[in-house]
């Protein structure tokens, strides 16, 4: 998937290049500003700044963060691993959903590598003219990423045990 912002950075600011243009908004598919797996930190603020524009009546963000517990057990940290086809699966999801939401602007990223408690693992932002579409599209993207993108979570528990999730 060709994206307009190839690397996430904490200093990501919307620029004229990332603001939807009249032609982009009248196209038959959503404008995807960013859809990547990332070893660099990601944030909801980064995604919100990228998708916000004057034509958007609604901007919805989702930020899935690493929590300190799972199944009643204390978690110290995580490591996410992605299959080589994971980026292709992410591209397919945003293309399919974007094709049905022509006025949407999208930003989605899933982390790979080592993450600490509180780090953002999955971030999605959607800007649309109306709230219902923004909520639905953001939810659809998140649910499909979790279900279809081959990413595995390795959890490191406080008791020294390790567990793989999604394998």
C-alpha positions in Angstrom: 0.0 0.0 0.0 1.4 3.4 -0.9 0.9 5.7 1.9 1.6 9.4 2.1 3.5 9.3 5.4 5.9 6.4 5.2 7.3 6.6 8.8 5.4 7.5 12.0 7.0 10.0 14.1 6.0 11.7 17.4 6.3 15.0 15.6 3.9 14.2 12.8 2.0 17.3 11.9 -0.6 17.6 9.2 0.7 19.4 6.2 -0.9 20.5 3.0 0.2 17.2 1.5 -1.8 15.2 4.1 -4.9 17.3 4.0 -7.7 15.9 1.8 -8.2 17.8 -1.4 -11.4 18.2 -3.3 -10.3 15.5 -5.8 -9.4 13.0 -3.1 -12.7 13.5 -1.3 -14.7 13.1 -4.5 -13.0 9.8 -5.4 -14.7 6.5 -5.1 -12.5 5.2 -2.3 -11.2 6.6 1.0 -8.0 8.4 1.2 -5.5 6.3 3.1 -2.9 8.5 4.7 -1.0 5.7 6.5 -1.5 2.0 6.8 1.7 0.3 8.0 3.2 -2.0 10.5 5.6 0.0 12.6 8.6 -0.8 14.8 8.6 2.9 15.8 6.2 4.3 18.5 2.7 5.3 17.3 0.1 7.4 19.0 -3.6 8.5 18.7 -2.5 12.1 18.6 -0.3 11.4 15.5 -3.2 9.7 13.8 -5.7 12.4 14.8 -3.4 15.2 13.5 -3.0 13.3 10.2 -6.7 12.7 9.4 -8.2 15.9 10.7 -9.4 18.4 8.0 -12.0 21.0 7.5 -14.5 18.8 5.6 -14.6 16.2 8.4 -17.6 16.5 10.7 -16.4 13.5 12.7 -13.0 12.2 13.7 -12.9 8.9 15.6 -9.7 7.4 17.0 -8.9 4.0 18.6 -5.8 3.4 20.6 -5.2 -0.2 21.8 -2.5 -0.1 24.6 -0.5 -2.7 26.4 -2.1 -3.5 29.7 -0.4 -4.8 32.8 -2.5 -8.0 33.2 -4.1 -10.8 31.2 -6.3 -13.5 32.5 -5.7 -12.6 36.1 -1.9 -12.7 35.6 0.5 -9.8 35.8 2.2 -8.8 32.5 5.6 -7.1 32.4 5.9 -6.5 28.6 5.0 -7.8 25.1 6.6 -8.5 21.9 4.7 -8.5 18.6 5.8 -10.6 15.6 4.3 -10.3 12.1 4.2 -12.8 9.3 5.8 -11.5 6.1 2.2 -11.3 4.6 0.9 -9.0 7.4 1.4 -5.8 5.5 -0.4 -7.2 2.5 -3.3 -8.2 4.8 -3.4 -4.7 6.3 -3.4 -3.2 2.8 -6.2 -5.4 1.7 -8.4 -4.5 4.7 -8.0 -0.7 4.2 -8.5 -1.0 0.5 -11.7 -3.1 0.9 -13.2 -0.9 3.6 -12.0 2.3 2.0 -13.7 1.4 -1.3 -17.1 1.5 0.5 -16.4 4.9 2.3 -15.5 7.4 -0.4 -15.4 10.5 1.8 -13.3 8.9 4.6 -9.7 9.7 5.5 -7.9 6.8 7.2 -4.8 6.2 9.3 -4.0 2.8 10.9 -0.8 1.2 12.3 0.0 -1.8 14.3 3.3 -2.0 16.3 5.8 -4.9 15.9 8.7 -5.6 18.2 9.1 -5.0 21.9 6.5 -2.9 23.8 6.2 -1.8 27.4 3.1 -1.4 29.5 1.2 1.6 28.3 2.6 1.6 24.8 0.2 2.0 21.9 -0.1 -1.3 20.0 -2.8 -0.5 17.5 -3.9 2.9 16.5 -6.7 3.8 14.0 -8.1 7.2 13.1 -11.0 7.9 10.7 -12.3 11.2 9.5 -15.7 11.4 7.7 -18.5 13.9 7.2 -20.7 12.3 9.8 -20.2 10.5 13.2 -22.1 7.2 12.4 -19.9 6.4 9.5 -16.7 7.4 11.4 -17.5 5.1 14.4 -18.5 2.2 12.2 -15.5 2.4 9.9 -13.0 2.8 12.7 -14.6 -0.2 14.5 -14.6 -2.3 11.3 -10.9 -1.5 10.6 -9.9 -2.4 14.2 -11.9 -5.7 14.3 -10.6 -6.8 10.9 -7.0 -6.0 11.7 -7.2 -8.0 14.9 -8.9 -10.9 13.1 -7.1 -11.0 9.8 -3.6 -9.6 10.0 -1.2 -12.3 11.0 0.5 -10.7 14.1 1.3 -12.7 17.1 1.7 -11.5 20.7 4.3 -12.9 23.0 3.4 -12.0 26.6 6.1 -11.9 29.3 4.5 -12.5 32.8 5.8 -11.3 36.1 6.2 -14.9 37.3 8.8 -15.5 34.5 6.5 -17.5 32.2 5.9 -16.6 28.6 2.8 -17.1 26.5 2.1 -16.7 22.8 -1.3 -15.4 21.7 -2.8 -15.6 18.3 -0.5 -18.4 17.0 
